[in-house]
Amino acid sequence: MMDDSAAKRKKYKVTKEDPEAANGALNHDFDPFKARVLDHPVSDCDTLTHLLKASLGTGILAMPAAFMSAGLVVGIFATIIVAIICTHCSYILVVCAHELYKRSGKTVMSFADVAEESCRRGPKWSKPFAYAARQIVLQGIFVTYFTTCSCYAVIVAKNFEQVASHYMGAEVSLRLIIAILLIPLIILSYIPNLKYLAPVSMVANVFMAVGLGITFYYLVSDIPPITERRLVSPISTFPVFFSITIFAIEAIGVVMPLENNMETPQHFVGICGVLNQGMSGVTLIYIFLGFLGYLKYGDETLGSITLNLEPGDYAAQAVKILIALAVFCTFGLQFYVALDIVWNGIKDYDTCRKFPTIANYILRTVLVTLSVVIAIAVPTITPFVSLIGAFCFSILGLLVPVFLEIITFWDKGFGKYNWKIWKNVVVVIAGIFALVFGSKSAIEDIATIYTT
C-alpha cells in the first residue's frame, strides 16, 4: 500500500467481455479499469488466496455446533442460503463501486467512498446523508477489524498455551504468551502491501488446510450412522445456527481493498469471478466440516470442534498449533483493513507527506502494540468482539450494501416487477435476524464469563 519503491506501474486490463466496461451509458471516454494504475497490482490468483483466508477464519471450527442447532439436512441448505446472501451483498457492493467509478471519474474506492458517493450522486433525499454514511462505514469497519486483531492475538496465544500447559504439566500465563507475540506481529505488520502479503495468506491457507485435514481424519473415524442424529433440529435453536454461520462466512471489510488492488478488477465479479469462486469453495468446506462434526459427536459437540479432539493425542495437539499459526498469518490481512482506514485519514498531514514511509511504519507499530495491549488487558475479549461483529457485520455486511444498491440505481429502476426491491427485503430481514440473535448470543457469552 505505502511502498515507495520505483516499481514499474501496470495498467488494468479491459476485455471486450467485461459487462461493466462495455456499459457506455454514462461516460464513453472514461474507463476506470484502464485509467487506474498501481505500483503493485495483485493477480486473480493472489486475490483468491486472500479471499479464502479472509473467509476461512476460526469461525469454521464452530460449524459443527451450528449444524447441531440446525440438523444435518437443514444445516446443509441453510448454510448455502447464508453463503448466497453474504456473497450477494459483497457482489452488489463491488457492482455499485464500478457504477460510481464512471459517474465520479474515480478509479479506486474504499467501502466508505462507495457509501459516500452513492448518497452524493443518488436521489435528492439521499444527498444530506453522504458524510454520515461514510463515517458509519469507516468507524464500523475499523472497530470490527481492529478488535478482531486483538481477538486473534488471544486465539493464537490460547492455542499455544493449551499445548504448552499439556506438555509442561503446569499452567502457562496466557498474558505472557500474548506479550511474546508482540514482536512477531509487528514484523508481520511491516509487510508493505497486499501483493507481498499474498504468500503469507497462502501459508495460512496451508496451515489451515493441514489442520482441517487432521480434524477430518478424526471426524470420519468410527463415524456413526446418520440415523443417530437429528436431520431437523427444533426451530428454537435455529437462531444459534444463523448467528454462527453468518459471522463465520462474512468478510465484507476486505472486499474493496482486494478489488482496489487487483490487476484485473473486472474479474472480481461475474458468474465465474473471483468472488464466486472463492465463496463457493468456502461454502463447501463449511458444509463438510459442520456435517461431519455434528455427525461424529452429536449433542456432545462443543463450541470449537478442536475441543472435541482427544487432548492427549499428538495429532490433536498438532491441530491446535496449525490453527494458531494460520490465525497468526491471517492477522496481517485483518490488520491491513484497519491500517488502511487510519492511514487514509492522516496521510495528508504535513509530517506524513514529508516522511510517508517512516510515518506509515510508525503507525503500523503503534496500532499493533495497541491491539496487543488490549489483548493482554482483556484476554476474555473474544465474546466482546463477537458482539461488535454481530452489530457491525449485520449492518455493514448485509444492510448497508442493499441500501447502497437502491440509492446507486435509483434512477435506473429495479428490474421487472421491482424484483430487486423484493430481493433486498429478504436480505434486510436476514440482517435484522443476524443483528438480534447474534447480539443476544454474544451477550449471553459475556454474562457467562463474568458470572461464573
Secondary structure, DSSP 8 states (H G I E B T S, - for coil): ----S----EE----TT-HHHH--SS-SS--HHHH-EESS-B-HHHHHHHHHHHHSSGGGGGHHHHHHHH-HHHHHHHHHHHHHHHHHHHHHHHHHHHHHHHHH--S---HHHHHHHHHHTS-GGGGGGHHHHHHHHHHHHHHHHHHHHHHHHHHHHHHHHHHHHHHHSS---HHHHHHHTHHHHHHHHT--SHHHHHHHHHHHHHHHHHHHHHHHHHHHTT---GGGS-SS--GGGHHHHHHHHHHHH--GGGHHHHHHTBSSGGGSSSTTSHHHHHHHHHHHHHHHHHHHHHHHHGGG--SSGGGGS-TT-HHHHHHHHHHHHHHHHHHHHHHHHHHHHHHHHHTTSHHHHHSHHHHHHHHHHHHHHHHHHHHHH-TT-HHHHHHHHHHHIIIIIIIHHHHHHHHHTTTT--SGGGHHHHHHHHHHHHHHHHHHHHHHHHHHHHHHHHH-
